[in-house]
Amino acid sequence: MADTYLIHCPLCGTANRVPASSEGKTGKCGNCHAQLPTLYSKPVMLTDRSFDDFVQNYRGPVLAEFWASWCPHCRNFAQVLHEVAKEMAGKGVVVQVNTEENPQLAGRFDIRSVPTVMALRGGRVTGSESGAMDRPSLLAWWQQHLV
């Protein structure tokens, strides 16, 4: 059987089973027919151009990682982000921003070290932390900043 994810409807709270093949697609609640958050089980790469639109329109919490290709901590942290993205699929989304290729975003968010993670909801930053974390620490930090 193919992987499936449970996505809770933001309107009525019903748990909807969504197949992994629906990656990047938006579905409708089987109960009330409201739009569900889009399923992302892998980190989504964003740019100076795509960041605001994506983050403001995603119907759930966003974990953004700012990274650089030259950073060994970022490379090691990548596996943790992939695990968290899969675990949080349907409940939130993990996005990544390469600070070398997207200096406007790095400047706007005053990124001074990488990796840096930010929790966002509705385009608003609810928390920020610099440095790599293990999976349990990152999940706990994200849950703490989902206000």
N, C-alpha and C positions, 0 to 999 in steps of 0.2 A: 504494500500500500504506500502511496506517495505521502511525503510529509505534508502535514496540515498545521495550521496555526489558528488559535482562537483570537478573534478580534471582537472586543466588546463594543457595542453600539454606544456612541456618546449621548444619544438621546434617550433610549429606553433601557440600556444596560444589558441587553440580550447578548449572550456569547454566540458568535457566528463562526463556524468552522470554514476556513478559507484554505484552498490548496496552495502549496508552494509555487505552483505554476502561475499563480496570480501576482507574482513579484512585480511591484511597480504599478499595479492596477488598483483602482478604487471600486469597491463593490457596494452593495446595498444590504441593509439589515433585512434578514428574513422575516422579522417580526413587524417592524414599523416602516420599513423601506427607506429609512434615513441613510445618508451617505456614511460609509465607514471610513476610518483612517486607511490610507494606502498601506499595503503590506510591503515592508522592506526587511529582508532577512540578512542583508549584507550592507556594509557602509556605502553611503552614496557620496560620490565625489562632487563637491560644489566649487564654484568659482566666484570671482568678484561680481560677475553678471548674474549668476543663478541663485546665489545665497539668499538674498532678501525675499524673493518671490517664493522659493521653496519653503523657507522657515516660517514665513508668515501665513502660508496657505496649508501647511501640514496640520492635520486635525489631531494633534497629540504632542507629547513632549519630544524634544530634540536634544540629542547629545552631540555636540560639535567638537571635533578634535582638530586643532591647528598643529601642523607638523611640517617637517622639512626632510628632504631626501638624504641630506648629509648627516642627520641626527641618528646615532645608534640606538638611543632610548626610544625614538619614534619607531624604528624598525622592529624592535623587540615588543613594543606596545601594540603593534598592528594586530598580532594574534589575539590579544585580549579584546580589542575592539570588534574583531570578527565574531568572537564567541558571544560578546554582549549583544551585538546586533542580532544574532540568531535567537538568543534567549529573549530579547525584548521585542521581537517581530510581532506586529499587531498591537503592541502596547506603546511603542515609541519608535523613533528612528535614530540611527547613528549616521552622522555626516562627517566628512573629512574635508579640510581645506589645506592645500599645500601653500605655505606662507611665501615660498620663493616665487611661485607662479601667480599668487594673488596678494600682492603687497598692500592693496587698498583695504582689504578686509583685515589683514594683520594690523595695519595702522589704526583702523577705526576701532578695533577691539583692544588696542594697546598690548598686543602680544609681544612680550619681551623674552620669553623662553619657550622652547618646544620640548616635549609636547605640552600643550595646554588644552584642557577640556572645559567646555561651557555647557551648562544646562539652559535650555531656552523653552519657553512656552508662549505661543502666539507672537513670536518674534522678540519677546522680552527676555533678557538674560536674568536668570534666577540664581546662578552660581557660577563660579570659575575657580579652577585649580590648575596649577602647573606641576608637571612631573608625571612620570609613568606610574600606574597603579596595577595591582593584580586584579583579577576578575571580581572577587568578592568585595574588595574595597571600592572599585569603580561602581559596581551595582549599588552598594550602600550609599555612596556619595550621590549618585544620580537620584535615587529614591528620596534622599534628604532634600534635594533641590527641585522637586517637581511641583512646588507650590503654585 
